[in-house]
Amino acid sequence: MKKKITLIVSLTAVLLLSGCWDVSEPQRMYYIDGIGIDYKDGQYEIYMQIINFASVAKSETPNPQATQAEVGFAKGKTMEEAFFKLYRSIDQKVFWGHMTFLLFSEDALKHENAIPIIDSFLRHRETRYQILTYSTQEPIKDILLVTPILNKSLTASKLSNPLHTKDLETYVEPVDLRKLVIDLNEPSHEVNIPFVTINKNWETTNEPTVETALTGVGVLSKDGFKGFINNEAARGIQWMTPKKTRGEVTFKLDSSKERDYLTVDLEKLSLDVKPIVKNNEVKFEIDVKFNAIINGFKGKVSSDEIRKGIIKSVKKDIKSTYEEGLKLDVDIYRLSEQLYRKNVKVWKKIEKDGKVPLTADSISKLDVTVNKINPGRKSFAETIKE
């Protein structure tokens, strides 16, 4: 009997002592989704977006009455001081492992400590290299409080998951901390950080709503911030991205009336950039190949006329964006890296701070090829005639 009692007591003690005493319960933690950083009057301004995981669990149809996120704000002489001021008003443990994006204001990028800020996030033991980076000129708080269309979960927002819309259009390629570090460390030591704006073109039955949009890039170098290239001036970036991208061009048909335009979907197949060196001077030959899809048009149109319009529009986009980059002293297409990869000896002779000298004539040849045009039906004639 004594042995049985001893055994029961021992088992009870083991059960009571077992378990992970140092593990925090998920429902007793706050989860950071995004951080916004501004810099004004000699102080860092930190915005911390904490998401409600009760809505994430029902990401398709979150409770419309529930608060999806709260944004905390604090200032400090250093970024760390600002975070600790925020911690004083938080009543649960904060988990950084689910952080998905980092948003910089223009002033934060211009400040000389922009690079150390990035380094601080990389060194934090709970953050990851997959954190996406963005730039903006909008009020950071307003962006962090934007909820997705139809009140979807914030984890499905454009900032948290920009690739959700990749099949619709690839206007600007996402940049995470890993790519940011690589691009800053390799020629031309510049990185294109997606530029975020607030789009006010949406409404509900009750009131107007807003949504975030990626409309260009902010260019950061290892020596400081260079500036923004936005909207129409940034259109060439999508055609000069090494990865396959999808976008549109709209152009006037030469044989049609003045009011007739055609919009064509383009799927970029390949990009080839060749540095041509003569007498220690480098020029670049660019070849871009596309497939095109036509969704609708008026009247009759030939495939040759469509090809001509596409080629003209894409060339204009690529040249315009390149010229905008030159105005900011930016190698917007990373042409210096092309020479570095393919002829490092020449690159060493002519480079300055990782970049080769670029002028308006540095792109000596620009070929745009449209391999295939898909009319969506058997002919290039209109379906419904007036």
Kinemage of the C-alpha trace (Angstrom):
@kinemage 1
@onewidth
@group {chain A} dominant
@subgroup {mainchain}
@vectorlist {calphas} color= white
{ca met a 1} P 0.000 0.000 0.000
{ca lys a 2} L 2.825 2.344 0.897
{ca lys a 3} L 4.434 1.593 -2.451
{ca lys a 4} L 1.239 2.519 -4.286
{ca ile a 5} L 0.931 5.774 -2.340
{ca thr a 6} L 4.589 6.598 -3.055
{ca leu a 7} L 4.088 5.870 -6.762
{ca ile a 8} L 0.985 8.079 -6.930
{ca val a 9} L 2.771 10.939 -5.169
{ca ser a 10} L 5.769 10.600 -7.504
{ca leu a 11} L 3.595 10.609 -10.647
{ca thr a 12} L 1.676 13.619 -9.381
{ca ala a 13} L 4.925 15.498 -8.763
{ca val a 14} L 6.200 14.638 -12.253
{ca leu a 15} L 2.993 15.852 -13.870
{ca leu a 16} L 3.060 19.091 -11.907
{ca leu a 17} L 6.702 19.772 -12.667
{ca ser a 18} L 6.550 18.901 -16.381
{ca gly a 19} L 5.777 21.433 -19.103
{ca cys a 20} L 7.365 24.481 -20.702
{ca trp a 21} L 7.265 27.052 -17.944
{ca asp a 22} L 8.994 29.742 -19.991
{ca val a 23} L 6.632 29.606 -22.992
{ca ser a 24} L 4.155 32.465 -23.436
{ca glu a 25} L 0.616 31.569 -24.422
{ca pro a 26} L -0.236 32.837 -27.939
{ca gln a 27} L -3.350 34.663 -26.739
{ca arg a 28} L -1.254 36.571 -24.203
{ca met a 29} L 1.033 38.195 -26.787
{ca tyr a 30} L 0.776 41.118 -29.200
{ca tyr a 31} L 1.917 40.516 -32.789
{ca ile a 32} L 3.655 43.220 -34.805
{ca asp a 33} L 2.801 43.284 -38.510
{ca gly a 34} L 4.464 46.526 -39.591
{ca ile a 35} L 6.736 49.295 -38.342
{ca gly a 36} L 6.798 52.857 -39.675
{ca ile a 37} L 9.790 55.147 -39.132
{ca asp a 38} L 9.894 58.922 -39.481
{ca tyr a 39} L 12.532 61.472 -38.444
{ca lys a 40} L 11.644 65.036 -37.462
{ca asp a 41} L 13.259 67.774 -35.387
{ca gly a 42} L 16.208 65.573 -34.444
{ca gln a 43} L 14.048 62.720 -33.114
{ca tyr a 44} L 12.942 59.344 -34.392
{ca glu a 45} L 9.185 58.878 -34.658
{ca ile a 46} L 8.147 55.238 -34.431
{ca tyr a 47} L 4.785 53.797 -35.454
{ca met a 48} L 4.062 50.220 -34.347
{ca gln a 49} L 1.172 48.354 -36.011
{ca ile a 50} L -0.165 45.528 -33.824
{ca ile a 51} L -2.716 43.280 -35.532
{ca asn a 52} L -5.676 41.488 -33.989
{ca phe a 53} L -5.133 37.768 -34.579
{ca ala a 54} L -8.796 37.086 -33.816
{ca ser a 55} L -9.447 38.563 -37.274
{ca val a 56} L -6.525 36.732 -38.866
{ca ala a 57} L -8.005 33.402 -37.839
{ca lys a 58} L -11.008 34.386 -39.970
{ca ser a 59} L -8.974 36.056 -42.693
{ca glu a 60} L -11.609 35.568 -45.385
{ca thr a 61} L -14.412 37.270 -43.454
{ca pro a 62} L -13.102 38.958 -40.289
{ca asn a 63} L -15.566 40.328 -37.789
{ca pro a 64} L -16.530 43.794 -39.112
{ca gln a 65} L -17.049 45.003 -35.545
{ca ala a 66} L -13.587 43.940 -34.357
{ca thr a 67} L -10.611 46.277 -34.467
{ca gln a 68} L -8.167 44.868 -37.000
{ca ala a 69} L -5.150 46.776 -35.748
{ca glu a 70} L -3.914 49.465 -33.421
{ca val a 71} L -1.023 51.787 -34.141
{ca gly a 72} L 1.221 52.966 -31.335
{ca phe a 73} L 3.383 56.078 -31.566
{ca ala a 74} L 6.451 57.292 -29.691
{ca lys a 75} L 9.429 59.623 -30.146
{ca gly a 76} L 13.027 59.253 -29.046
{ca lys a 77} L 16.538 60.522 -29.589
{ca thr a 78} L 17.296 56.994 -30.800
{ca met a 79} L 15.033 54.415 -32.364
{ca glu a 80} L 15.529 52.083 -29.394
{ca glu a 81} L 14.481 54.806 -26.928
{ca ala a 82} L 11.246 55.310 -28.847
{ca phe a 83} L 10.501 51.576 -28.767
{ca phe a 84} L 11.030 51.406 -25.015
{ca lys a 85} L 8.633 54.312 -24.538
{ca leu a 86} L 6.050 52.299 -26.448
{ca tyr a 87} L 6.744 49.224 -24.314
{ca arg a 88} L 5.685 51.192 -21.218
{ca ser a 89} L 2.136 51.429 -22.562
{ca ile a 90} L 1.877 47.773 -23.656
{ca asp a 91} L 0.351 45.258 -21.256
{ca gln a 92} L 1.370 41.985 -22.962
{ca lys a 93} L 4.532 40.480 -24.399
{ca val a 94} L 5.357 41.730 -27.920
{ca phe a 95} L 6.287 39.155 -30.585
{ca trp a 96} L 8.367 40.399 -33.546
{ca gly a 97} L 8.601 37.117 -35.469
{ca his a 98} L 5.508 37.860 -37.603
{ca met a 99} L 6.650 41.324 -38.675
{ca thr a 100} L 6.153 41.574 -42.450
{ca phe a 101} L 7.087 45.104 -43.523
{ca leu a 102} L 9.086 48.218 -42.686
{ca leu a 103} L 7.872 51.621 -43.918
{ca phe a 104} L 10.242 54.608 -44.228
{ca ser a 105} L 9.214 58.231 -44.566
{ca glu a 106} L 11.174 60.497 -46.889
{ca asp a 107} L 12.802 62.226 -43.900
{ca ala a 108} L 13.859 58.888 -42.399
{ca leu a 109} L 15.535 57.890 -45.667
{ca lys a 110} L 17.254 61.267 -45.971
{ca his a 111} L 18.656 61.042 -42.463
{ca glu a 112} L 22.229 59.773 -42.267
{ca asn a 113} L 21.205 56.882 -40.004
{ca ala a 114} L 18.892 55.192 -42.537
{ca ile a 115} L 21.411 52.386 -43.072
{ca pro a 116} L 21.978 51.812 -39.319
{ca ile a 117} L 18.185 51.583 -38.878
{ca ile a 118} L 18.098 48.707 -41.354
{ca asp a 119} L 21.071 47.110 -39.633
{ca ser a 120} L 19.277 47.292 -36.270
{ca phe a 121} L 16.318 45.288 -37.581
{ca leu a 122} L 18.624 42.711 -39.122
{ca arg a 123} L 20.443 42.222 -35.821
{ca his a 124} L 17.285 41.755 -33.737
{ca arg a 125} L 17.024 38.045 -32.962
{ca glu a 126} L 13.278 37.773 -33.691
{ca thr a 127} L 13.147 39.570 -37.065
{ca arg a 128} L 13.827 37.970 -40.454
{ca tyr a 129} L 15.478 38.844 -43.759
{ca gln a 130} L 12.100 38.401 -45.499
{ca ile a 131} L 10.723 41.649 -44.049
{ca leu a 132} L 9.528 43.847 -46.940
{ca thr a 133} L 10.638 47.486 -47.198
{ca tyr a 134} L 8.664 50.483 -48.483
{ca ser a 135} L 9.053 54.245 -48.795
{ca thr a 136} L 6.416 56.975 -48.742
{ca gln a 137} L 5.660 60.681 -48.618
{ca glu a 138} L 2.224 60.093 -47.064
{ca pro a 139} L 1.586 60.290 -43.290
{ca ile a 140} L 2.787 56.928 -41.959
{ca lys a 141} L -0.053 56.589 -39.458
{ca asp a 142} L -2.648 56.951 -42.226
{ca ile a 143} L -1.035 54.141 -44.246
{ca leu a 144} L -0.817 51.783 -41.260
{ca leu a 145} L -4.509 52.304 -40.500
{ca val a 146} L -5.674 51.415 -44.032
{ca thr a 147} L -7.607 48.133 -44.144
{ca pro a 148} L -7.875 46.004 -47.308
{ca ile a 149} L -10.877 46.102 -49.613
{ca leu a 150} L -13.999 44.392 -48.190
{ca asn a 151} L -12.386 44.463 -44.743
{ca lys a 152} L -10.091 41.525 -45.458
{ca ser a 153} L -7.488 40.680 -42.838
{ca leu a 154} L -4.439 42.969 -42.687
{ca thr a 155} L -2.202 39.950 -43.281
{ca ala a 156} L -3.680 39.903 -46.807
{ca ser a 157} L -3.021 43.609 -47.461
{ca lys a 158} L -0.833 44.901 -50.283
{ca leu a 159} L 1.964 45.831 -47.884
{ca ser a 160} L 1.977 42.439 -46.165
{ca asn a 161} L 1.521 40.385 -49.345
{ca pro a 162} L 2.300 42.451 -52.473
{ca leu a 163} L 2.594 39.340 -54.642
{ca his a 164} L -1.150 38.700 -54.320
{ca thr a 165} L -1.641 41.102 -57.252
{ca lys a 166} L 1.301 39.844 -59.314
{ca asp a 167} L -1.076 38.177 -61.794
{ca leu a 168} L -2.848 41.521 -62.317
{ca glu a 169} L 0.181 43.781 -62.761
{ca thr a 170} L 3.813 43.860 -61.691
{ca tyr a 171} L 4.411 47.589 -61.567
{ca val a 172} L 7.121 47.519 -58.887
{ca glu a 173} L 9.002 44.448 -57.707
{ca pro a 174} L 8.883 43.846 -53.914
{ca val a 175} L 12.135 44.371 -51.995
{ca asp a 176} L 12.856 42.568 -48.727
{ca leu a 177} L 15.734 43.207 -46.343
{ca arg a 178} L 17.811 40.463 -47.943
{ca lys a 179} L 17.628 42.030 -51.420
{ca leu a 180} L 18.097 45.491 -49.949
{ca val a 181} L 21.382 44.457 -48.324
{ca ile a 182} L 22.592 42.686 -51.469
{ca asp a 183} L 21.843 45.660 -53.737
{ca leu a 184} L 23.534 48.126 -51.377
{ca asn a 185} L 26.645 45.948 -51.117
{ca glu a 186} L 27.001 45.283 -54.848
{ca pro a 187} L 27.401 47.715 -57.785
{ca ser a 188} L 25.877 50.206 -58.217
{ca his a 189} L 25.304 50.260 -54.427
{ca glu a 190} L 21.732 51.512 -54.896
{ca val a 191} L 18.354 49.920 -54.237
{ca asn a 192} L 14.871 50.750 -55.534
{ca ile a 193} L 12.475 50.687 -52.573
{ca pro a 194} L 8.772 50.491 -53.589
{ca phe a 195} L 6.929 53.780 -53.086
{ca val a 196} L 3.542 53.654 -51.305
{ca thr a 197} L 0.669 56.084 -51.821
{ca ile a 198} L -2.916 56.178 -50.555
{ca asn a 199} L -5.478 55.582 -53.295
{ca lys a 200} L -8.840 57.291 -52.725
{ca asn a 201} L -10.733 55.770 -55.657
{ca trp a 202} L -12.833 53.317 -53.632
{ca glu a 203} L -16.224 53.684 -51.958
{ca thr a 204} L -18.699 51.618 -49.966
{ca thr a 205} L -22.456 52.109 -49.724
{ca asn a 206} L -21.827 54.158 -46.586
{ca glu a 207} L -18.691 56.198 -47.223
{ca pro a 208} L -15.536 56.609 -49.330
{ca thr a 209} L -12.673 54.257 -48.472
{ca val a 210} L -8.969 54.226 -49.215
{ca glu a 211} L -6.436 51.597 -50.275
{ca thr a 212} L -2.663 51.543 -50.589
{ca ala a 213} L -0.980 51.519 -54.003
{ca leu a 214} L 2.600 50.985 -55.212
{ca thr a 215} L 3.265 53.731 -57.757
{ca gly a 216} L 7.040 54.043 -58.055
{ca val a 217} L 10.313 53.742 -56.176
{ca gly a 218} L 12.495 55.620 -53.740
{ca val a 219} L 16.205 55.158 -54.454
{ca leu a 220} L 18.525 54.603 -51.493
{ca ser a 221} L 22.301 54.335 -51.856
{ca lys a 222} L 24.970 53.418 -49.320
{ca asp a 223} L 25.830 57.133 -49.195
{ca gly a 224} L 22.292 58.432 -48.681
{ca phe a 225} L 18.871 58.920 -50.215
{ca lys a 226} L 18.719 59.948 -53.889
{ca gly a 227} L 15.017 60.682 -54.450
{ca phe a 228} L 11.736 59.299 -55.802
{ca ile a 229} L 10.696 58.246 -59.296
{ca asn a 230} L 6.906 57.946 -59.423
{ca asn a 231} L 3.879 57.297 -61.605
{ca glu a 232} L 4.444 57.638 -65.378
{ca ala a 233} L 8.141 58.390 -64.874
{ca ala a 234} L 8.593 54.940 -63.260
{ca arg a 235} L 6.896 52.851 -65.955
{ca gly a 236} L 10.157 51.667 -67.503
{ca ile a 237} L 11.211 49.822 -64.336
{ca gln a 238} L 8.730 46.991 -64.877
{ca trp a 239} L 10.135 46.284 -68.356
{ca met a 240} L 13.754 46.349 -67.117
{ca thr a 241} L 13.270 44.012 -64.163
{ca pro a 242} L 15.183 40.721 -64.689
{ca lys a 243} L 12.162 38.643 -63.593
{ca lys a 244} L 9.097 38.070 -65.740
{ca thr a 245} L 6.559 40.827 -65.243
{ca arg a 246} L 3.072 41.728 -66.414
{ca gly a 247} L 1.769 45.168 -67.340
{ca glu a 248} L -0.069 47.237 -69.930
{ca val a 249} L 0.636 49.834 -72.556
{ca thr a 250} L -1.914 52.153 -74.125
{ca phe a 251} L -1.213 53.791 -77.473
{ca lys a 252} L -3.018 55.519 -80.333
{ca leu a 253} L -3.561 53.494 -83.472
{ca asp a 254} L -2.000 55.254 -86.460
{ca ser a 255} L -4.716 54.207 -88.913
{ca ser a 256} L -7.672 55.060 -86.653
{ca lys a 257} L -9.488 58.177 -85.656
{ca glu a 258} L -7.948 60.571 -83.166
{ca arg a 259} L -10.058 59.241 -80.288
{ca asp a 260} L -9.229 55.547 -80.835
{ca tyr a 261} L -6.653 54.020 -78.497
{ca leu a 262} L -5.681 50.433 -77.794
{ca thr a 263} L -4.626 48.907 -74.476
{ca val a 264} L -2.529 45.741 -74.664
{ca asp a 265} L -1.514 43.354 -71.864
{ca leu a 266} L 2.196 42.549 -71.979
{ca glu a 267} L 3.929 39.555 -70.470
{ca lys a 268} L 7.686 40.029 -70.431
{ca leu a 269} L 9.478 36.873 -71.510
{ca ser a 270} L 13.117 37.858 -71.188
{ca leu a 271} L 15.583 40.696 -70.689
{ca asp a 272} L 19.151 40.724 -71.976
{ca val a 273} L 21.634 43.545 -71.269
{ca lys a 274} L 25.048 43.439 -72.985
{ca pro a 275} L 27.847 45.848 -72.042
{ca ile a 276} L 29.926 46.797 -75.106
{ca val a 277} L 33.398 48.137 -74.262
{ca lys a 278} L 35.461 50.259 -76.648
{ca asn a 279} L 38.540 52.215 -75.544
{ca asn a 280} L 37.596 51.948 -71.871
{ca glu a 281} L 34.172 53.395 -72.658
{ca val a 282} L 31.106 51.278 -72.106
{ca lys a 283} L 27.769 51.266 -73.902
{ca phe a 284} L 24.832 48.972 -73.281
{ca glu a 285} L 22.694 47.016 -75.715
{ca ile a 286} L 19.278 46.021 -74.364
{ca asp a 287} L 16.948 43.392 -75.772
{ca val a 288} L 13.454 42.848 -74.315
{ca lys a 289} L 10.987 40.235 -75.517
{ca phe a 290} L 7.216 40.159 -74.896
{ca asn a 291} L 4.005 38.314 -75.584
{ca ala a 292} L 0.928 40.505 -76.027
{ca ile a 293} L -2.763 39.925 -75.314
{ca ile a 294} L -5.526 42.100 -76.767
{ca asn a 295} L -8.708 42.357 -74.730
{ca gly a 296} L -10.810 44.571 -76.980
{ca phe a 297} L -10.623 47.140 -79.737
{ca lys a 298} L -12.730 49.056 -82.239
{ca gly a 299} L -12.530 48.585 -85.982
{ca lys a 300} L -9.917 46.546 -87.804
{ca val a 301} L -6.318 46.448 -86.727
{ca ser a 302} L -3.353 44.475 -88.030
{ca ser a 303} L -0.757 42.604 -85.971
{ca asp a 304} L 1.994 44.741 -87.523
{ca glu a 305} L 0.264 47.917 -86.365
{ca ile a 306} L -0.061 46.506 -82.835
{ca arg a 307} L 3.599 45.505 -82.747
{ca lys a 308} L 4.612 48.965 -83.892
{ca gly a 309} L 2.544 50.616 -81.138
{ca ile a 310} L 3.892 48.289 -78.416
{ca ile a 311} L 7.511 48.774 -79.432
{ca lys a 312} L 7.156 52.554 -79.547
{ca ser a 313} L 5.453 52.714 -76.123
{ca val a 314} L 7.862 50.357 -74.337
{ca lys a 315} L 10.909 52.149 -75.739
{ca lys a 316} L 9.479 55.458 -74.595
{ca asp a 317} L 8.881 54.070 -71.068
{ca ile a 318} L 12.399 52.638 -70.760
{ca lys a 319} L 14.090 55.821 -72.026
{ca ser a 320} L 11.957 58.156 -69.893
{ca thr a 321} L 12.663 56.283 -66.667
{ca tyr a 322} L 16.371 56.086 -67.516
{ca glu a 323} L 16.489 59.862 -68.025
{ca glu a 324} L 14.701 60.442 -64.710
{ca gly a 325} L 17.372 58.309 -63.059
{ca leu a 326} L 20.158 60.392 -64.623
{ca lys a 327} L 18.586 63.554 -63.185
{ca leu a 328} L 18.974 62.025 -59.695
{ca asp a 329} L 22.440 60.581 -60.458
{ca val a 330} L 20.905 57.128 -60.171
{ca asp a 331} L 21.734 53.965 -62.112
{ca ile a 332} L 18.056 53.034 -62.132
{ca tyr a 333} L 18.516 49.837 -64.204
{ca arg a 334} L 21.688 48.728 -62.389
{ca leu a 335} L 23.695 48.786 -65.619
{ca ser a 336} L 26.923 49.039 -63.607
{ca glu a 337} L 26.236 45.585 -62.191
{ca gln a 338} L 25.934 44.180 -65.718
{ca leu a 339} L 29.480 45.337 -66.517
{ca tyr a 340} L 30.699 44.136 -63.098
{ca arg a 341} L 29.338 40.634 -63.766
{ca lys a 342} L 30.551 40.329 -67.342
{ca asn a 343} L 33.806 42.325 -67.477
{ca val a 344} L 35.114 43.090 -64.008
{ca lys a 345} L 38.539 44.239 -65.285
{ca val a 346} L 37.029 47.115 -67.238
{ca trp a 347} L 34.618 47.851 -64.399
{ca lys a 348} L 37.566 48.315 -62.015
{ca lys a 349} L 39.176 50.784 -64.406
{ca ile a 350} L 36.203 53.087 -64.923
{ca glu a 351} L 34.001 52.691 -61.839
{ca lys a 352} L 33.621 55.403 -59.251
{ca asp a 353} L 31.992 54.456 -55.959
{ca gly a 354} L 30.715 51.273 -57.608
{ca lys a 355} L 29.084 52.995 -60.599
{ca val a 356} L 30.267 53.409 -64.160
{ca pro a 357} L 29.806 56.835 -65.825
{ca leu a 358} L 26.378 56.992 -67.456
{ca thr a 359} L 25.060 59.497 -69.974
{ca ala a 360} L 21.964 59.818 -72.129
{ca asp a 361} L 23.865 57.924 -74.849
{ca ser a 362} L 25.006 55.026 -72.645
{ca ile a 363} L 22.148 52.888 -73.984
{ca ser a 364} L 23.397 52.544 -77.537
{ca lys a 365} L 20.831 49.983 -78.681
{ca leu a 366} L 17.317 49.189 -77.464
{ca asp a 367} L 15.482 46.330 -79.175
{ca val a 368} L 11.912 45.436 -78.243
{ca thr a 369} L 10.517 42.240 -79.748
{ca val a 370} L 6.885 41.121 -79.622
{ca asn a 371} L 6.989 37.371 -80.221
{ca lys a 372} L 3.294 36.588 -80.128
{ca ile a 373} L 0.058 38.570 -80.199
{ca asn a 374} L -2.999 36.803 -78.845
{ca pro a 375} L -6.226 38.496 -80.058
{ca gly a 376} L -8.409 36.441 -77.724
{ca arg a 377} L -10.253 35.102 -80.750
{ca lys a 378} L -9.517 34.092 -84.328
{ca ser a 379} L -9.395 37.521 -86.003
{ca phe a 380} L -8.306 41.092 -85.382
{ca ala a 381} L -11.738 42.400 -86.418
{ca glu a 382} L -14.236 43.879 -83.986
{ca thr a 383} L -16.971 41.591 -82.675
{ca ile a 384} L -19.817 44.135 -82.494
{ca lys a 385} L -20.086 46.649 -85.296
{ca glu a 386} L -21.854 49.990 -85.073
